Each structure stands twice: as C-alpha cells, then as structure tokens.
Amino acid sequence: MKDLIEIRWHGRGGQGAKTASLLLADAAFNTGKYIQGFPEYGPERMGAPITAYNRISTTPIRVHSNIYEPDYVVVIDDTLLTAVDVTAGLKEDGAIVINTTKSIEEISPLLNGYKGSVYTIDARKVSEETLGKYFPNTPMLAAIVKVTGIMSEEDFIQDMEGSFKHKFAKKPEVIEGNMNAIRLALQEVKKIQ
C-alpha cells in the first residue's frame, strides 16, 4: 500500500455511500491505519447525487479538505456516469470501481478519456442474492477493499463481522446476509480494462 490512498465515492442519497465510506474508515483504523471518512453535503434528498471521501494512510494525515485527485473512485450508481464527471482528477495509476452490468464498450465513452484500470461489479445481483433487497453499499465496500488492497480480505471480513454485530445488535438477522454480500462481492468484482 502507498503511504496515502485517497478514495472518492459517488452515489445517490439513500444508497449508502456515506455509510460505506465511514465503514471503510473504521475497518482501516482497526488495522492500524490513519483515516478520514467524510461526506460532502449538497442538496440532501433521496436520489440526489452525493459524494463521500476516504483518506487512508500509514502516517498521520495533515490535510483536511475534499479530495480533488483521488487514487480510486467508487461509483455506486452507473446513472451517475452521465450526470457527474466521476473521473475528474482520477489518477491513471489508480482505478475506478463501478456498480454496473454494462460492458467496457458501453462504459468507456462515459469516462471522459480515462485510461486507467476499470473494475465492475453487479452490486444489485450480489445484494439481492444475499440480502433479498437492493443495498449496493455493502458489495461496493467489499469491491473497493479488493481493488485497493488496503487490508487483507481476512482482516476486512473479521472487522466487518464485528462492526455488523455492533451496528445490527437489535437486528441480528441482517448480519449473515451482509457478511454473505461481502464474501460474494470479493469474488464478483472484475477488472475490465
């Protein structure tokens, strides 16, 4: 891992981008990393485009601003590819991870000439198979961990299990589904460019 990794999340209100960025920050912190996880608020309404950020470092983080040149971008909703410039500032030695079933031929024209790595995952399929409903943030969280290598998959799975047990203490029935979503997403994320 580089000394500092910066990640920008693009989603829509209600899809869990903020929650996923905070869960990633917690998991990285629990492996001894320095972290930041924060959303950027705009029009706060269900379905509106939102942005969230992560900084994960092996040394203390001194910068406290939005991320303008991320190493990685996570796109939770592929309709944002036509609504937002998701590749703005994205480093070509990084990657973009997109929740989509589209091919690289369909996606490429929407990436504004981005030449770096492109990964996709069908988070809807993963979510519906494991949770019975569409919650894309858990599969996307697993996908970005796999792509970045921020932590080992074993450490990530163990940390998420503890986190879900705490978060869903009053709804233990959702823990198994979320853990299954993570495991399946780690297998399903694919590099397409």
Backbone bond lengths (Angstrom), bond angles and torsions (degrees), N, CA, C in turn:
res aa  C-N    CA-C-N  psi(-1)  N-CA   C-N-CA  omega(-1)  CA-C   N-CA-C  phi
1 M - - - 1.459 - - 1.526 109.77 -
2 K 1.338 115.88 139.08 1.463 120.86 173.76 1.529 108.37 -64.24
3 D 1.336 116.68 163.14 1.468 120.40 178.63 1.521 112.14 -58.71
4 L 1.337 116.84 -36.85 1.466 121.64 -178.41 1.521 109.23 -137.36
5 I 1.325 115.80 127.72 1.465 121.87 174.62 1.519 107.52 -118.70
6 E 1.337 115.56 131.00 1.459 120.74 178.41 1.529 108.88 -116.50
7 I 1.331 114.70 133.08 1.465 121.63 -176.37 1.527 108.68 -127.23
8 R 1.338 115.42 136.14 1.463 120.83 174.48 1.520 107.83 -116.57
9 W 1.314 116.07 130.73 1.463 123.25 179.22 1.523 109.19 -104.92
10 H 1.337 116.48 134.76 1.462 122.07 172.99 1.528 107.89 -119.97
11 G 1.316 115.34 126.84 1.456 120.02 177.83 1.513 109.00 -151.96
12 R 1.300 114.58 -169.78 1.464 120.99 174.79 1.520 107.25 -117.86
13 G 1.315 115.49 150.53 1.463 120.46 179.87 1.523 110.59 -52.15
14 G 1.318 116.27 128.10 1.452 121.42 179.39 1.517 114.47 97.87
15 Q 1.345 118.33 -6.80 1.463 120.92 -179.39 1.525 113.14 -91.36
16 G 1.331 117.05 -8.83 1.450 119.90 174.85 1.512 116.74 91.96
17 A 1.335 119.00 19.34 1.465 120.54 178.55 1.525 110.84 -62.41
18 K 1.319 116.26 -43.95 1.470 120.04 179.14 1.522 110.15 -62.05
19 T 1.312 116.89 -47.34 1.464 121.13 -179.71 1.524 110.86 -60.72
20 A 1.327 117.33 -44.04 1.462 121.04 -179.99 1.526 110.74 -62.23
21 S 1.336 117.66 -41.84 1.468 119.62 -179.95 1.525 110.87 -65.46
22 L 1.323 117.41 -36.24 1.466 120.45 178.60 1.527 111.38 -71.98
23 L 1.331 117.10 -37.98 1.471 120.29 176.10 1.524 111.10 -64.47
24 L 1.336 117.07 -39.77 1.457 120.57 177.38 1.526 110.41 -63.46
25 A 1.329 116.50 -42.78 1.467 120.14 178.22 1.528 110.55 -60.52
26 D 1.318 117.48 -45.26 1.473 120.98 178.89 1.519 111.59 -61.21
27 A 1.320 116.90 -44.95 1.469 120.65 -178.80 1.522 110.91 -63.79
28 A 1.333 117.20 -42.77 1.463 120.50 179.11 1.524 110.56 -65.88
29 F 1.325 116.85 -40.15 1.467 121.25 177.51 1.528 110.67 -59.04
30 N 1.321 115.47 -41.27 1.469 120.51 -178.40 1.525 112.89 -69.33
31 T 1.341 117.18 -12.54 1.466 119.79 174.62 1.528 111.03 -101.06
32 G 1.341 116.17 12.93 1.461 120.54 174.51 1.512 115.66 92.20
33 K 1.324 117.69 10.31 1.455 120.83 -179.43 1.536 110.52 -89.25
34 Y 1.313 115.77 159.77 1.460 122.49 169.95 1.523 106.15 -88.19
35 I 1.316 116.78 141.05 1.464 118.21 -170.94 1.525 113.20 -140.86
36 Q 1.322 114.22 158.47 1.456 124.06 164.35 1.525 106.38 -141.91
37 G 1.303 116.27 139.10 1.457 122.25 174.19 1.510 107.35 -144.74
38 F 1.333 117.18 119.48 1.463 118.92 -175.18 1.526 110.82 -156.17
39 P 1.327 116.57 149.67 1.470 120.75 176.68 1.528 110.70 -94.41
40 E 1.316 114.64 163.11 1.463 121.20 169.93 1.519 105.20 -113.13
41 Y 1.295 115.71 119.41 1.457 119.00 -176.71 1.511 111.21 -93.47
42 G 1.311 113.77 136.34 1.453 122.10 173.39 1.514 105.52 -128.63
43 P 1.327 116.89 -132.24 1.464 118.97 175.74 1.533 108.50 -69.22
44 E 1.301 116.29 108.68 1.463 120.88 -173.83 1.529 110.12 -84.79
45 R 1.305 115.48 86.72 1.459 118.92 176.30 1.517 109.05 -144.13
46 M 1.291 115.28 153.72 1.454 121.94 179.98 1.525 109.75 -57.23
47 G 1.319 116.53 127.99 1.456 121.68 177.31 1.511 115.40 90.79
48 A 1.341 118.43 -12.32 1.471 120.74 179.03 1.529 109.38 -75.64
49 P 1.335 117.74 145.55 1.466 119.38 177.51 1.530 111.14 -60.51
50 I 1.327 116.30 135.55 1.457 121.56 176.59 1.531 108.84 -131.41
51 T 1.310 114.88 159.78 1.452 121.35 178.98 1.518 108.20 -130.06
52 A 1.324 115.86 140.76 1.458 121.69 174.41 1.525 107.48 -135.33
53 Y 1.314 115.64 162.42 1.464 119.95 -172.96 1.524 111.89 -137.66
54 N 1.339 114.45 154.94 1.462 122.62 170.41 1.513 109.24 -136.41
55 R 1.305 115.10 139.32 1.464 122.10 163.70 1.515 105.49 -121.62
56 I 1.319 116.42 130.46 1.455 122.15 179.84 1.522 106.46 -131.97
57 S 1.339 115.54 126.10 1.454 119.35 -171.51 1.524 111.58 -142.17
58 T 1.327 114.54 156.84 1.460 120.51 174.34 1.528 110.69 -90.34
59 T 1.339 116.81 -6.89 1.465 122.33 178.24 1.531 108.80 -129.12
60 P 1.331 118.34 161.77 1.469 119.53 179.77 1.528 111.93 -54.24
61 I 1.320 115.69 143.13 1.469 122.76 -178.44 1.523 108.28 -97.11
62 R 1.309 115.83 122.80 1.471 120.52 -176.41 1.531 113.00 -103.00
63 V 1.320 117.66 -15.63 1.465 121.04 -177.95 1.535 109.00 -91.22
64 H 1.330 115.63 140.83 1.464 121.87 -179.75 1.522 108.94 -135.28
65 S 1.321 115.77 75.45 1.463 121.07 179.43 1.519 108.11 -147.79
66 N 1.321 115.43 174.10 1.455 119.26 172.00 1.521 108.51 -62.61
67 I 1.312 116.04 168.45 1.466 120.99 -179.02 1.524 108.09 -105.28
68 Y 1.328 115.42 118.28 1.461 120.51 -176.28 1.522 112.95 -103.28
69 E 1.327 117.66 -20.05 1.460 121.91 178.63 1.525 108.72 -132.05
70 P 1.339 116.26 73.49 1.470 119.85 -175.55 1.526 112.71 -71.60
71 D 1.327 114.26 154.41 1.461 120.40 172.06 1.529 109.68 -79.08
72 Y 1.334 115.34 -33.41 1.465 121.68 -176.81 1.520 109.25 -137.37
73 V 1.327 115.03 147.86 1.459 122.01 173.56 1.516 107.69 -127.53
74 V 1.330 115.72 137.21 1.469 122.54 175.81 1.525 107.34 -114.42
75 V 1.333 116.65 125.98 1.464 121.69 178.74 1.522 107.46 -114.00
76 I 1.330 115.89 108.42 1.464 121.18 -175.44 1.524 111.71 -80.07
77 D 1.322 117.38 -23.50 1.466 121.47 -177.81 1.530 108.05 -133.08
78 D 1.339 116.70 114.10 1.472 119.05 -174.66 1.530 114.01 -68.06
79 T 1.339 118.76 -11.14 1.466 119.15 173.87 1.530 110.59 -68.30
80 L 1.325 117.05 -18.42 1.462 120.35 178.02 1.529 112.05 -71.14
81 L 1.336 117.21 -17.52 1.472 120.38 179.06 1.525 111.43 -60.41
82 T 1.331 117.00 -27.74 1.463 120.47 178.70 1.527 112.11 -99.65
83 A 1.322 118.18 -10.92 1.462 121.75 -175.99 1.527 113.46 -102.64
84 V 1.336 116.92 -26.43 1.469 122.21 -173.87 1.526 108.21 -135.48
85 D 1.323 117.25 144.83 1.467 120.44 175.20 1.526 108.08 -80.25
86 V 1.327 116.18 83.15 1.467 121.31 -174.41 1.522 112.89 -68.80
87 T 1.332 117.93 -20.20 1.461 120.19 -179.35 1.534 112.89 -94.00
88 A 1.321 118.16 3.03 1.471 120.74 -179.28 1.526 110.34 -54.59
89 G 1.319 115.99 120.46 1.460 121.27 176.80 1.515 115.60 75.40
90 L 1.331 118.42 -3.18 1.469 121.75 -176.24 1.525 110.58 -65.30
91 K 1.331 116.18 125.16 1.465 121.53 -179.23 1.524 110.49 -68.89
92 E 1.315 116.61 136.67 1.464 120.45 -176.75 1.519 113.24 -71.73
93 D 1.349 118.31 -16.41 1.462 118.96 175.22 1.523 111.12 -90.14
94 G 1.319 116.69 6.73 1.462 122.96 175.48 1.516 109.62 -99.69
95 A 1.333 116.65 -141.29 1.463 120.46 -179.57 1.520 110.28 -164.83
96 I 1.326 113.96 161.23 1.458 121.47 172.01 1.528 107.30 -118.30
97 V 1.324 116.32 137.18 1.463 122.76 179.89 1.522 106.79 -118.12
98 I 1.337 116.31 120.98 1.464 121.12 -171.92 1.526 110.58 -121.91
99 N 1.318 115.69 133.21 1.458 122.04 172.11 1.529 106.70 -82.07
100 T 1.336 115.70 103.35 1.467 119.31 -177.22 1.519 110.65 -163.30
101 T 1.319 114.95 162.51 1.463 121.31 170.79 1.533 109.78 -111.29
102 K 1.336 116.31 3.79 1.464 120.96 -177.58 1.525 110.80 -74.94
103 S 1.318 114.89 155.25 1.472 121.93 177.65 1.527 109.81 -82.29
104 I 1.326 116.13 167.61 1.465 120.52 177.27 1.522 110.51 -62.16
105 E 1.333 117.41 -31.53 1.473 120.28 178.15 1.527 111.64 -65.43
106 E 1.333 116.46 -33.22 1.462 120.40 177.91 1.528 111.81 -79.50
107 I 1.324 116.09 -35.28 1.466 121.15 -175.34 1.519 112.42 -80.52
108 S 1.321 117.15 -41.48 1.465 122.72 -172.32 1.528 114.31 -49.57
109 P 1.336 119.36 -46.42 1.476 118.83 -179.40 1.536 113.14 -63.64
110 L 1.322 117.25 -18.16 1.463 121.13 -177.82 1.524 112.53 -91.28
111 L 1.339 117.44 -1.77 1.464 121.11 -174.67 1.531 113.25 -101.53
112 N 1.308 117.22 15.30 1.467 122.95 173.29 1.525 113.64 51.20
113 G 1.323 116.37 42.10 1.458 120.76 176.37 1.526 115.13 80.00
114 Y 1.309 118.34 8.87 1.472 120.98 -179.63 1.530 109.45 -59.88
115 K 1.327 116.71 128.54 1.464 122.06 -174.89 1.534 113.26 -106.04
116 G 1.325 117.62 -2.05 1.462 120.46 -177.48 1.517 112.90 -79.02
117 S 1.312 115.50 -168.41 1.462 122.31 -177.77 1.527 111.50 -72.18
118 V 1.332 114.65 139.98 1.460 121.78 177.78 1.523 107.63 -124.12
119 Y 1.330 115.77 127.24 1.460 122.41 177.28 1.522 108.26 -119.53
120 T 1.326 115.67 145.59 1.458 119.47 176.56 1.521 109.96 -130.07
121 I 1.315 113.56 157.37 1.457 121.98 173.74 1.520 106.81 -151.76
122 D 1.313 116.40 142.67 1.463 120.90 174.65 1.526 106.72 -91.58
123 A 1.330 115.38 84.63 1.462 120.64 -176.99 1.528 111.75 -67.00
124 R 1.322 116.65 -26.22 1.471 119.04 176.82 1.535 109.72 -64.64
125 K 1.322 116.40 -48.21 1.467 120.33 -179.97 1.534 110.66 -61.27
126 V 1.324 116.68 -48.02 1.468 121.12 -179.83 1.522 110.12 -58.52
127 S 1.320 116.22 -47.86 1.454 121.72 -177.75 1.529 112.23 -63.95
128 E 1.324 116.10 -47.19 1.463 118.96 -177.81 1.529 111.71 -67.90
129 E 1.347 117.33 -34.78 1.467 120.04 178.11 1.528 112.47 -68.22
130 T 1.320 116.66 -36.04 1.466 120.04 -172.96 1.516 114.07 -100.79
131 L 1.331 117.02 -29.64 1.463 120.84 -176.59 1.525 113.21 -111.90
132 G 1.329 116.87 -14.88 1.454 120.21 -179.46 1.516 113.42 80.53
133 K 1.328 117.60 -2.90 1.464 123.37 179.56 1.517 108.06 -144.13
134 Y 1.327 115.41 169.84 1.457 120.39 -178.78 1.529 110.90 -93.55
135 F 1.315 115.48 100.91 1.461 124.12 173.13 1.528 106.66 -127.57
136 P 1.333 118.29 91.12 1.469 120.46 -171.67 1.526 115.28 -73.15
137 N 1.330 118.34 -16.37 1.467 118.38 -172.03 1.528 113.70 -67.50
138 T 1.321 119.25 -36.64 1.467 120.12 -179.57 1.530 111.28 -65.27
139 P 1.340 119.99 -48.90 1.460 118.72 176.37 1.534 113.10 -62.07
140 M 1.322 117.72 -36.33 1.464 120.10 -179.58 1.526 111.07 -69.71
141 L 1.304 117.13 -34.72 1.466 121.38 175.45 1.525 110.22 -61.31
142 A 1.319 116.75 -46.74 1.469 120.68 178.11 1.528 110.64 -63.39
143 A 1.327 117.04 -39.87 1.467 120.88 -178.81 1.521 111.39 -61.75
144 I 1.330 118.11 -44.08 1.466 119.32 -177.85 1.527 110.91 -70.48
145 V 1.321 118.04 -31.97 1.465 120.01 175.48 1.527 109.65 -64.34
146 K 1.325 116.60 -42.86 1.467 121.30 179.22 1.530 110.85 -63.08
147 V 1.315 117.23 -45.89 1.461 121.73 -175.90 1.531 111.86 -69.03
148 T 1.321 117.57 -40.59 1.465 120.98 -175.74 1.522 113.45 -82.80
149 G 1.334 117.12 -29.48 1.452 119.81 -174.56 1.525 112.23 67.84
150 I 1.322 117.44 25.50 1.462 122.44 -179.41 1.527 111.68 -55.49
151 M 1.327 114.94 -34.61 1.464 121.15 178.26 1.512 107.55 -150.06
152 S 1.316 116.48 165.91 1.461 119.20 178.23 1.523 109.22 -69.37
153 E 1.318 115.65 153.05 1.461 119.99 178.55 1.524 110.60 -60.78
154 E 1.330 116.74 -37.28 1.474 120.75 -179.67 1.525 110.87 -63.86
155 D 1.348 116.73 -45.79 1.473 120.22 178.48 1.519 110.24 -62.77
156 F 1.335 116.57 -40.74 1.462 121.20 -179.70 1.527 110.79 -63.07
157 I 1.329 116.90 -48.35 1.467 120.97 -179.31 1.528 110.24 -60.78
158 Q 1.317 116.64 -44.74 1.465 120.63 -179.45 1.531 110.63 -63.24
159 D 1.309 117.49 -43.81 1.459 121.04 -179.49 1.526 111.24 -65.97
160 M 1.329 117.19 -42.03 1.464 120.08 -179.50 1.524 111.32 -65.24
161 E 1.316 116.49 -36.96 1.465 119.07 178.17 1.524 110.23 -61.24
162 G 1.328 116.84 -45.16 1.463 120.59 177.43 1.520 111.81 -63.53
163 S 1.326 115.86 -42.04 1.458 120.87 -180.00 1.531 111.15 -63.80
164 F 1.331 116.69 -45.18 1.468 120.22 -179.87 1.525 111.44 -66.46
165 K 1.325 117.37 -36.30 1.472 119.95 178.12 1.522 110.39 -62.31
166 H 1.318 115.66 -36.79 1.465 119.73 178.02 1.534 110.71 -74.71
167 K 1.332 116.03 -49.46 1.466 121.37 -175.98 1.527 112.04 -64.15
168 F 1.336 116.14 -39.40 1.464 120.47 -176.03 1.533 111.90 -108.04
169 A 1.329 117.27 35.25 1.469 121.04 -178.61 1.533 111.75 -56.29
170 K 1.326 116.11 -33.60 1.470 119.58 -179.01 1.523 112.47 -92.50
171 K 1.349 117.04 -3.65 1.468 121.97 177.09 1.533 109.42 -134.91
172 P 1.334 117.27 62.61 1.472 119.31 -175.29 1.528 114.03 -61.23
173 E 1.310 117.62 -17.89 1.462 120.91 -178.87 1.531 112.46 -66.99
174 V 1.329 118.49 -19.82 1.463 120.23 -179.08 1.533 112.63 -90.12
175 I 1.314 117.69 -10.61 1.465 120.41 -177.84 1.522 111.13 -63.85
176 E 1.320 117.37 -50.13 1.468 120.96 -177.35 1.525 111.36 -59.84
177 G 1.335 117.34 -43.61 1.465 120.70 178.91 1.516 112.63 -61.15
178 N 1.332 116.90 -43.12 1.462 120.79 178.01 1.519 111.68 -65.05
179 M 1.335 116.88 -40.18 1.465 119.77 178.36 1.534 110.43 -66.03
180 N 1.327 116.63 -39.43 1.469 120.07 176.76 1.525 110.93 -65.00
181 A 1.345 116.50 -36.75 1.474 120.52 177.76 1.523 110.20 -63.07
182 I 1.314 117.06 -41.46 1.470 120.87 178.70 1.522 110.66 -63.43
183 R 1.312 116.30 -48.57 1.475 119.90 -177.85 1.530 111.33 -61.97
184 L 1.325 116.72 -43.97 1.463 120.34 -179.72 1.531 110.82 -67.37
185 A 1.315 117.50 -41.37 1.465 120.94 179.90 1.527 111.56 -62.54
186 L 1.320 117.69 -37.46 1.466 120.92 177.84 1.530 111.02 -60.14
187 Q 1.329 116.42 -29.60 1.468 121.15 178.90 1.526 112.24 -86.40
188 E 1.331 116.83 -30.27 1.477 121.63 -170.02 1.528 114.90 -86.64
189 V 1.318 118.75 -22.17 1.470 119.91 -177.93 1.541 108.31 -66.49
190 K 1.321 115.92 132.07 1.478 121.94 -174.87 1.520 110.99 -130.68
191 K 1.333 115.16 140.79 1.464 119.94 174.13 1.523 107.70 -85.18
192 I 1.334 116.68 126.62 1.465 119.55 -178.73 1.532 111.91 -114.65
193 Q 1.333 116.93 -7.98 1.484 119.70 175.55 1.512 108.71 -151.35
